[in-house]
């Protein structure tokens, strides 16, 4: 492709566009998309524990255990599903019977003191949970 008018041809010659830069940029973009597309792990290659839980136990086995820390007057109450316990040792005993793979979430409602929250965190640790998260309950 030649661009230019007749008056400039004599001084510099005809102007032409080089396609090298466009080919380089296209190659780099193509390489980028090829290399990044293969990095993600497909759902069919999930870990064996997650695949077994999905196949056998249903969706409830794929969520972490949730311990609600609530206030009952001046005392704290720890609630796991429909179970309510009042002491750290009783909470640890209940947590020991639960699966530990996905961890436990300590959800704190308005009212309990810091000692009750610390007791729930310690009970989860005593029960053998390595993944313990702390969240504030939404009101």
matplotlib code that plots the C-alpha trace (Angstrom):
import matplotlib.pyplot as plt

x = [0.0, 1.4, 0.4, 1.5, 1.2, 3.3, 5.1, 6.7, 7.7, 10.8, 12.1, 11.5, 10.1, 6.8, 5.5, 4.6, 3.2, 5.1, 2.9, 5.6, 4.3, 0.7, 1.8, 3.9, 1.0, -1.4, 1.0, 1.5, -2.3, -2.9, -0.1, -1.5, -5.0, -3.7, -1.5, -4.0, -6.9, -5.2, -4.3, -7.7, -8.7, -11.8, -14.7, -14.3, -10.8, -12.0, -10.4, -11.6, -13.0, -15.2, -16.3, -17.3, -19.1, -21.0, -22.0, -22.9, -24.0, -25.6, -25.0, -25.1, -21.8, -20.1, -20.7, -18.8, -20.3, -21.8, -21.8, -24.0, -22.9, -26.0, -26.8, -29.4, -29.6, -26.2, -25.0, -23.9, -25.6, -23.8, -26.2, -25.3, -28.4, -31.0, -28.5, -28.0, -25.2, -24.0, -20.4, -17.2, -16.7, -20.1, -19.6, -16.3, -18.0, -20.6, -18.0, -15.9, -18.8, -18.9, -16.8, -13.8, -12.9, -14.5, -14.0, -16.3, -17.7, -18.2, -21.1, -21.6, -24.9, -25.4, -25.1, -22.5, -19.3, -15.8, -15.2, -18.0, -16.6, -13.2, -14.7, -16.3, -13.1, -11.2, -13.8, -13.5, -9.7, -10.0, -12.4, -9.7, -10.9, -8.0, -10.1, -12.0, -13.6, -15.2, -18.1, -20.5, -24.2, -26.2, -29.1]
y = [0.0, 3.3, 6.5, 10.0, 12.6, 13.2, 16.1, 14.1, 11.1, 12.8, 13.7, 10.6, 8.1, 6.3, 5.7, 2.1, 0.5, -2.3, -5.2, -6.5, -4.6, -5.8, -9.4, -9.2, -7.7, -10.3, -13.1, -11.8, -11.5, -15.0, -16.4, -14.7, -16.2, -19.6, -19.7, -18.2, -20.4, -23.6, -22.4, -22.8, -26.1, -27.7, -28.7, -32.3, -32.3, -31.4, -33.0, -36.5, -35.3, -32.6, -34.9, -37.7, -35.2, -33.8, -37.3, -38.8, -36.4, -33.5, -29.8, -29.5, -31.4, -28.7, -25.9, -25.1, -25.7, -22.5, -21.7, -18.8, -17.0, -15.3, -13.6, -15.0, -12.4, -12.1, -15.5, -16.6, -19.4, -21.3, -22.6, -25.2, -25.8, -26.8, -27.7, -25.1, -25.4, -23.0, -24.0, -24.2, -27.8, -28.8, -26.9, -28.6, -32.0, -31.2, -29.9, -33.1, -35.1, -33.0, -33.2, -30.9, -30.8, -27.4, -25.7, -23.8, -20.3, -18.5, -16.0, -13.5, -11.8, -8.6, -9.0, -11.6, -10.4, -10.9, -13.8, -15.8, -15.2, -16.3, -19.4, -20.4, -19.9, -22.0, -24.7, -25.0, -25.2, -27.8, -29.9, -30.1, -27.5, -26.0, -23.5, -21.2, -18.0, -15.2, -13.1, -10.6, -11.6, -9.2, -7.7]
z = [0.0, -0.9, 0.8, -0.2, -2.8, -5.9, -4.5, -1.6, -3.8, -5.1, -1.7, 0.4, -1.9, -1.6, 2.0, 2.9, 6.1, 7.8, 9.1, 11.4, 14.5, 13.9, 13.5, 16.7, 18.7, 17.3, 18.2, 21.8, 22.3, 21.0, 23.2, 26.2, 25.7, 25.1, 28.2, 30.5, 29.4, 30.4, 33.9, 35.6, 37.1, 35.7, 38.0, 36.9, 38.6, 42.1, 45.1, 46.0, 49.3, 47.7, 44.9, 47.4, 49.6, 46.6, 45.4, 48.7, 51.3, 49.4, 49.6, 53.4, 53.7, 51.5, 53.9, 57.1, 60.5, 62.0, 65.7, 66.8, 69.9, 71.4, 74.7, 77.1, 79.8, 81.4, 80.1, 76.6, 74.6, 71.9, 69.2, 66.5, 64.4, 67.0, 69.7, 72.4, 75.0, 77.6, 78.4, 76.4, 77.2, 76.1, 72.9, 72.3, 72.8, 70.2, 67.7, 68.1, 66.6, 63.4, 60.3, 60.4, 56.7, 55.8, 59.1, 61.4, 61.4, 64.7, 64.1, 66.9, 67.5, 69.5, 73.2, 74.2, 75.8, 74.4, 76.8, 75.3, 71.8, 72.9, 74.5, 71.3, 69.3, 71.9, 71.8, 68.0, 68.4, 71.1, 68.9, 66.3, 63.7, 61.8, 59.8, 62.2, 61.0, 62.9, 61.5, 63.0, 62.4, 60.2, 61.9]

ax = plt.figure().add_subplot(projection="3d")
ax.plot(x, y, z, "-o")
ax.set_aspect("equal")
plt.show()
